[in-house]
Amino acid sequence: MRAEGGQAIVLIAIVMAGLTLGVGLAADTGELYVARRAAQTAADSAAWAGAVVLLGGGTQAAAAAAATADATRNGLTAGPGTTITVSAPPSSGTYAGDGSFVEVNIVRQVTTRFFPGPRPVSVRSVGGATRSGAGHAILATHASSADALIVGSGTLAVTGSGIQVNSTSTSAINIGSGNIASTYTNVRGNVAAGDAGKISPTATTGAAVVADPFLNLPGPATTGMPVRATDGLNISASVTLDPGLYIGGINVRLNPTVVTLNPGIYVVRPGPTNNFGFTVSNNAQVRMAAATGGVLIFATHTSYPGAAGGSPTCATVDLNSGGLIVLRPQTVGSYAGMTIYLDRSCTTTVQFRGGGNWTLNGTVYLPSATFSLGGTSGVAQNIQIVAQRVALSGTSSLTIAYTNTNVSGGRVPALVE
């Protein structure tokens, strides 16, 4: 009996040790979980604070400072046991190097009660100004121009969204023998005399001004970007192009030339002698390399990314081809949903002509220039146009089937990683 009693004591000791170990493990796990959750909340809040600054046009340094300050307000201060690293732009992940996002990494050394410590808890959050998808299919931003929106003898039809004209002019919208059919048409000023009956439903005049949704969106960075041309590419044979800096621009000029674009950002600016911009003509074709991935065509001035100066020489975009043109935007990053962006220092009209075989998706953003559609009929696209003025000349017709998943729409602060 004495031997059995001794065995019972050993068993009880083993069970108690196991229970103590389990309780200790549970307590430490709970401690680490609570610490991780608090740190993640602080990181998310800090990244959001940085995103709000970036959305408001603040610098990357200001965004990083705001993120750091917000983490401190949430009880985390860099020092012994806590490391807070804020990177604007992010140094890792999907948005690495993207100036519209900020990354927050927090590492805390958590003291555990039962097991040797402290033990590190690491969290990460990325926030920034990302697209909302919501917006107007056409936004003419000029504050006072007459004819801010012109329709000749064709039809401008919009479904899924509507038209906003910010001009205060009494003839902000001018229509020839054509018409406008849109979900809504809002104009700050008024419609040219005799044209009100050509808009269905009736335009709302005296509407509030709508701010440029991309006013604080910078042009893409060119640091480390491959230089693909030094004085323009004058393309007359089929070729596949890669993203990069095209000094002198890209001129696709002969049928049956087919240019295939790999996904990414294409920056075109004037060269020493050539200034092709991004030009497609003579039934040449431009298409995407694959079913996934998209492009941004960014046309800019000679000195970019330096200051433009008083009267900059600019590249532009001129699609003047009856051939197949297929363009769609990227789905992630600062330029998600945007396909064409003309530098805000540039006022050169962007031309869309002869586009019976186009398939365009995404936002066309011309903050200081005119979107001009001419010499074409029956073009139906899933695009958004944000420009100072929009002009459909002659018999040109445009149908926009607005889908918020295919355009930039606007910008909102968001946590993305």
Buried (B, 14 or more C-beta within 10 A) or exposed (E): EEEEEEEEEEEEEEEEEEEEEEEBEEBBEEBBEEBBEBBBBBBBBBBBBBBBBBBEEBEBEBBBBBBBEBBBEBEBEBEEEBBBBBBBBBEEEEBEBBBBBBBBBBBBBBEBEBEEBEBEBEBBBBBBBBBBBEBBBBBBBBEEBBBBBBBBBBBBBBBBBBBBBBBBBEBBBBBBEBBBBBBBBBBBBBBBEEBBEBBEEEBBBEBEEBEBBBEBBBBBBBEEBEEBBEBBBBBEEEEEBEBBBBBBBBBBBBBEBBBBBBBBBBBBBBBEEBBBBBBBBBBBBBBBBEEEBBBBBBBBBBBBBEEBEEEBBBBBBBBBBBBBBBBBBBBBBBBBBBBBBBBBBBBBBBBBBBBEBBBBBBBBBBBBBBBBBBBBEEBBBBBBBBBBBBBBBBBBBBBBBBBBEBBBBBBBBBBBB
